[in-house]
């Protein structure tokens, strides 16, 4: 269920909300210039209108709706602009804490970092605003460009497959006959793990045509390519590999990087927070609002960096202050925002 909690700065009152299937703003609460919101983004994208300080349900789809400004799902952040939607929202990052040590980040709190947010009254000169673009979970699987592209066999990914119960280790073993626009025949080498408690299997291969119209989908559990639009795990098209999750499909697929060599892996299962999904991202993808696993406990630690969102003549500042609820539940993202004059 879509849900959002409202905090009025500096009040401590909370309001719960469910979204309906309409582009209409679904809350009577309206904050004119600033606010603090907690978005429960556990299993589906949550879309927020900053102008109305409310959760909205884009209709007919997020890609075709101007009703939202920013959306959250887990650690992913998408803006309504570029590839993601028609809202022309762009963003830049002040990133005042980029040089902070891990120890300093762990010591930060919403209270201690409020001054960084509050004292920002204008966008500093020289900041570049960018729009969102497709950001696959699997990147860096080849080197070179166009017809000179070659597979990077040193890179390995841990996959959560689209059914969310099976897993696989993956690397791209070979690229044959690439062109300026696609990777040609791509050989995927993978080791299947049928459940979290099962053993990681022996290496298998499947070759897909990245230049086919619409690309080629692979079902790793079946070990075959497929034309099924729902029962697939990887979609190779052009020079892009997508997972069946996030903005690319309705599955629960995701990918995590690993430093362990493909042949040395004993499991493809890792912490759920490590699996990334395909998303649209810009500044929030290249300059993330958090650091991960600082203490080896897989926790998300906000850096409290200040971001700027621009839509037309309106600019907002935004700072993520928490990833957890008061009881410790993950994916309860709290952020504060304010409209700049």
Secondary structure, 3 states (H helix, E strand, C coil): CCCEEEECCCCCCCCCCCCCCCCCCCCCCCCCCEEEEEEECCCCCEEEECCCCEEECCCCCHHHCCCCCEEEECCEEEECCCCCCCCCCEEEECCCCCCCCHHHHHHCCCCCCHHHHHCCCCCCCCCCCECCEEECCECCCEECCHHHCEECCCCEEEEECCCCCCEEEEEEEEEECCCCCCCCEEEEEEEEECCCCCCCCCEEEEEEECCCCCCEEEECCCCEEECCCCCCCEEEECCEEEECCECCCCCCCEEEEECCCHHHCCCCCCCHHHCECEEEECHHHHCCCEEECCCCCCCEEECCCEEEEEECCEEEEEEEEEEECCCCCEEEEEEEEEEEC
